[in-house]
Amino acid sequence: MATTRRSTSPSGDRRVRRTREALARALIQLVEEQDLSRISVSDVAERAGVSRTAFYDHYRDVHELAEAACTAMIDNLVQSLPTQNLDAGNIEPEATESLQAFFASLAEHAGLYRSLLGPQGSAHVADHIRRRSTAAIHDRLRQAAAEGELPQYGGPPPDVPHDVPAAFTAGALLGVATDWLQRGCPRSPAEMAALTWPLFSALYRLDAGARAPDHAT
């Protein structure tokens, strides 16, 4: 087993970022060609144009690289969740377009997500998606309740309160996305958005209209 070596360069160092980006791109390309479990460190390093030593400067193994690549994409992906007209009863074009972008991004890298969210996947990645989605949906709900007057969260996921509708919606979204990916994305992103939005809309309306004060008993 190779010994893990970590770069002593600051995380913001341009060369470090370039190497990590090259490794992530190489893995994303490879995982569309073959199963993640069959990809070796040598495969990734060769595709990225770096040495095995350079790979181990950043990651312990291919699985750790896959988790890092996936969670980085998720941080951008959750930003495509619906942000406007959350309490509307009808299907809103902007909301369905946001959900369509969400599913389209999943489909674009279906091989990677399928590997990490499948039966032999990564609990770390699934938990990251759940937490980030819960935080994003909680933010959308509080925005809707305040009629858009509150600032949106930025940076890492905040320590949100126990928001049952947000957690339920995030878990349901993860379940729907995982099932869709494992079945080979049988419906288009547009179809998935049209089917998913009414479920989102119902929860948003319920929460915005019936949210009780925190001190209620």
C-alpha positions as CSV (number, residue, x, y, z in Angstrom):
1,M,0.0,0.0,0.0
2,A,1.4,3.4,-1.0
3,T,2.2,5.9,1.7
4,T,0.1,9.0,1.5
5,R,2.1,12.2,0.8
6,R,0.6,15.6,1.2
7,S,1.7,18.7,-0.5
8,T,3.2,21.4,1.8
9,S,2.1,24.1,-0.6
10,P,-0.8,26.3,0.5
11,S,-4.2,25.1,-0.7
12,G,-4.6,28.2,-2.8
13,D,-1.3,27.7,-4.6
14,R,-1.9,27.9,-8.3
15,R,0.1,24.8,-9.2
16,V,-1.6,22.7,-6.5
17,R,-5.0,23.8,-7.9
18,R,-4.0,23.0,-11.5
19,T,-2.8,19.5,-10.5
20,R,-6.0,18.7,-8.6
21,E,-8.1,20.0,-11.4
22,A,-6.2,17.9,-13.9
23,L,-6.6,14.8,-11.7
24,A,-10.4,15.5,-11.3
25,R,-10.9,16.0,-15.1
26,A,-8.9,12.8,-15.8
27,L,-11.0,10.8,-13.4
28,I,-14.3,12.2,-14.7
29,Q,-13.3,11.1,-18.2
30,L,-12.2,7.7,-17.2
31,V,-15.3,6.9,-15.1
32,E,-17.4,7.4,-18.2
33,E,-15.4,4.7,-19.9
34,Q,-15.2,2.1,-17.2
35,D,-16.4,1.4,-13.7
36,L,-14.7,3.4,-10.9
37,S,-13.5,0.2,-9.2
38,R,-11.4,-0.7,-12.2
39,I,-9.6,2.6,-12.4
40,S,-6.1,2.7,-11.0
41,V,-3.9,5.5,-9.8
42,S,-1.7,4.9,-12.8
43,D,-4.7,5.3,-15.1
44,V,-5.6,8.6,-13.6
45,A,-2.0,9.9,-13.4
46,E,-1.3,9.0,-17.0
47,R,-4.6,10.6,-18.3
48,A,-3.8,13.8,-16.2
49,G,-0.2,13.9,-17.4
50,V,1.3,13.8,-14.0
51,S,3.4,11.2,-12.1
52,R,2.1,8.7,-9.5
53,T,4.1,10.6,-7.0
54,A,2.3,13.8,-7.8
55,F,-1.0,11.9,-7.4
56,Y,-0.1,10.7,-3.9
57,D,1.0,14.3,-3.0
58,H,-2.8,15.1,-3.0
59,Y,-4.8,11.9,-2.5
60,R,-4.5,8.5,-0.8
61,D,-6.3,6.6,-3.6
62,V,-8.7,6.9,-6.5
63,H,-11.7,6.7,-4.2
64,E,-10.6,9.7,-2.2
65,L,-10.1,11.7,-5.5
66,A,-13.5,10.6,-6.6
67,E,-15.1,11.9,-3.4
68,A,-13.3,15.2,-3.7
69,A,-14.3,15.7,-7.3
70,C,-17.9,14.8,-6.6
71,T,-18.3,17.0,-3.5
72,A,-16.7,19.9,-5.3
73,M,-19.3,19.5,-8.1
74,I,-22.1,19.2,-5.6
75,D,-21.2,22.5,-4.0
76,N,-22.0,24.2,-7.4
77,L,-24.8,21.8,-8.2
78,V,-27.0,22.7,-5.2
79,Q,-26.9,26.3,-6.3
80,S,-29.2,25.4,-9.2
81,L,-32.1,24.4,-6.9
82,P,-35.2,26.6,-7.3
83,T,-34.8,30.0,-5.8
84,Q,-37.9,32.0,-6.9
85,N,-41.6,31.6,-6.6
86,L,-41.2,28.8,-4.1
87,D,-44.7,29.1,-2.7
88,A,-46.5,29.2,-6.1
89,G,-49.1,26.6,-6.7
90,N,-48.4,26.2,-10.4
91,I,-45.4,25.0,-12.3
92,E,-43.1,28.0,-12.6
93,P,-40.8,28.1,-15.6
94,E,-37.8,29.4,-13.7
95,A,-38.2,26.7,-11.0
96,T,-38.5,23.9,-13.5
97,E,-35.5,25.2,-15.4
98,S,-33.5,25.2,-12.2
99,L,-34.4,21.6,-11.5
100,Q,-33.7,20.7,-15.1
101,A,-30.2,22.2,-14.7
102,F,-29.8,20.1,-11.5
103,F,-30.7,16.8,-13.3
104,A,-28.7,17.8,-16.4
105,S,-25.6,18.3,-14.3
106,L,-26.1,14.9,-12.7
107,A,-26.5,13.3,-16.1
108,E,-23.4,14.9,-17.5
109,H,-21.3,13.1,-14.9
110,A,-23.6,10.1,-14.4
111,G,-20.8,7.6,-14.2
112,L,-19.1,9.3,-11.3
113,Y,-22.4,10.0,-9.4
114,R,-23.7,6.5,-10.1
115,S,-20.5,4.9,-8.7
116,L,-20.5,7.0,-5.5
117,L,-24.2,6.9,-4.8
118,G,-24.8,3.3,-5.7
119,P,-24.9,0.2,-3.4
120,Q,-21.1,0.2,-3.0
121,G,-20.8,3.9,-3.0
122,S,-19.5,6.6,-0.6
123,A,-21.4,7.4,2.6
124,H,-19.3,10.5,2.8
125,V,-20.6,11.8,-0.6
126,A,-24.2,10.9,0.1
127,D,-24.0,12.7,3.5
128,H,-22.4,15.7,1.8
129,I,-25.2,15.9,-0.8
130,R,-27.8,15.6,1.9
131,R,-26.3,18.3,4.2
132,R,-25.7,20.7,1.3
133,S,-29.1,20.2,-0.1
134,T,-30.8,20.5,3.3
135,A,-29.0,23.8,3.9
136,A,-29.8,25.1,0.4
137,I,-33.5,24.2,0.7
138,H,-33.7,25.6,4.2
139,D,-32.3,28.9,2.8
140,R,-35.0,28.9,0.0
141,L,-37.7,28.3,2.6
142,R,-36.6,31.1,4.9
143,Q,-36.3,33.4,1.8
144,A,-39.9,32.5,0.8
145,A,-41.2,33.1,4.3
146,A,-39.5,36.5,4.4
147,E,-40.6,37.3,0.8
148,G,-36.9,37.4,-0.3
149,E,-35.8,40.0,2.2
150,L,-33.1,37.9,3.9
151,P,-29.6,37.4,2.5
152,Q,-28.8,34.0,1.1
153,Y,-26.2,31.8,2.9
154,G,-22.7,31.7,1.3
155,G,-19.7,29.5,1.8
156,P,-19.8,26.2,3.7
157,P,-23.2,24.8,4.7
158,P,-24.5,26.6,7.8
159,D,-25.5,24.8,11.0
160,V,-29.2,25.0,10.1
161,P,-31.8,24.3,12.7
162,H,-33.7,21.0,12.6
163,D,-35.9,21.9,9.6
164,V,-38.0,18.9,8.9
165,P,-39.5,20.0,5.5
166,A,-36.0,21.0,4.3
167,A,-34.4,17.7,5.5
168,F,-37.3,15.7,4.1
169,T,-37.1,17.4,0.7
170,A,-33.3,17.0,0.6
171,G,-33.6,13.3,1.4
172,A,-36.3,12.8,-1.1
173,L,-34.3,14.6,-3.8
174,L,-31.3,12.5,-3.1
175,G,-33.4,9.3,-3.3
176,V,-35.0,10.3,-6.6
177,A,-31.7,11.3,-8.1
178,T,-30.0,8.1,-7.0
179,D,-32.8,5.9,-8.3
180,W,-32.7,7.8,-11.6
181,L,-29.0,7.4,-12.0
182,Q,-29.0,3.7,-11.1
183,R,-31.7,3.1,-13.7
184,G,-29.5,4.7,-16.4
185,C,-31.3,8.1,-16.5
186,P,-34.4,6.7,-18.3
187,R,-36.2,10.1,-18.3
188,S,-34.8,13.3,-19.6
189,P,-33.7,16.1,-17.2
190,A,-36.7,18.1,-18.4
191,E,-39.1,15.3,-17.5
192,M,-37.5,14.8,-14.1
193,A,-37.9,18.5,-13.4
194,A,-41.5,18.5,-14.4
195,L,-42.2,15.5,-12.2
196,T,-40.2,16.8,-9.2
197,W,-41.3,20.4,-9.1
198,P,-44.9,19.8,-7.9
199,L,-43.5,17.9,-4.9
200,F,-41.1,20.7,-4.1
201,S,-43.9,23.2,-4.5
202,A,-46.3,21.4,-2.2
203,L,-43.7,21.3,0.6
204,Y,-42.7,25.0,0.2
205,R,-46.4,26.1,0.4
206,L,-47.0,23.9,3.4
207,D,-44.0,25.2,5.3
208,A,-44.4,28.9,4.3
209,G,-48.1,28.8,5.3
210,A,-47.9,26.9,8.5
211,R,-44.5,27.5,10.0
212,A,-45.0,27.9,13.8
213,P,-42.9,30.2,16.1
214,D,-39.9,28.5,17.6
215,H,-41.4,28.9,21.1
216,A,-44.7,27.2,20.2
217,T,-45.6,24.1,22.2
